[in-house]
């Protein structure tokens, strides 16, 4: 099973570096998020890792993930 990893960051060098690291893993695939999603995707119990050093960002992400499953 291949796992799609969406990389969203405002720094291109970070996005490219993470994509390069993921490319070395046979079971991971880096995906670029679409500019506009037709609708908010729903979760199915997946585990999501969010890394940020701003508490407000982490809280917003947590609330959003909880809202959309």
C-alpha positions in Angstrom: 0.0 0.0 0.0 1.3 3.4 -0.9 0.7 6.3 1.4 0.1 9.7 -0.1 1.7 12.6 1.9 0.5 16.1 1.2 3.2 18.7 1.7 1.9 22.2 2.4 4.4 24.9 3.4 5.1 28.4 2.1 8.8 27.7 1.7 9.6 26.0 -1.6 12.9 24.6 -0.5 11.3 22.8 2.4 8.6 21.3 0.2 11.2 20.2 -2.3 13.5 18.7 0.4 10.6 16.8 2.0 9.5 15.5 -1.4 13.0 14.3 -2.1 13.2 12.5 1.2 9.8 10.9 0.6 10.8 9.8 -2.9 13.4 7.5 -1.3 10.7 5.5 0.5 8.9 3.0 -1.7 5.7 3.1 0.3 5.4 6.9 0.4 4.3 9.3 -2.3 4.6 13.1 -2.1 1.5 14.9 -3.4 1.0 18.6 -4.0 -2.3 19.9 -2.6 -4.7 21.3 -5.2 -5.2 25.0 -5.3 -8.9 24.6 -4.7 -10.5 21.4 -3.5 -14.0 20.8 -4.8 -15.1 19.9 -1.2 -13.5 19.3 2.1 -12.3 15.7 2.3 -13.5 13.5 5.1 -11.2 11.4 7.2 -11.5 7.6 7.9 -9.5 7.3 11.1 -6.1 8.0 9.6 -3.2 9.2 11.8 -2.1 12.8 10.9 1.3 14.3 11.9 1.3 18.1 12.1 4.6 19.8 12.8 4.6 23.5 13.6 6.1 25.7 16.3 3.0 28.0 16.7 0.4 26.8 19.2 -2.3 28.8 17.5 -1.6 26.9 14.2 -1.6 23.5 16.0 -4.9 24.3 17.7 -6.5 25.4 14.5 -5.4 22.2 12.7 -6.6 20.1 15.6 -10.1 21.7 15.6 -10.3 21.3 11.8 -9.2 17.7 11.8 -11.7 16.9 14.6 -14.5 18.7 12.7 -13.9 16.8 9.5 -13.0 13.4 11.0 
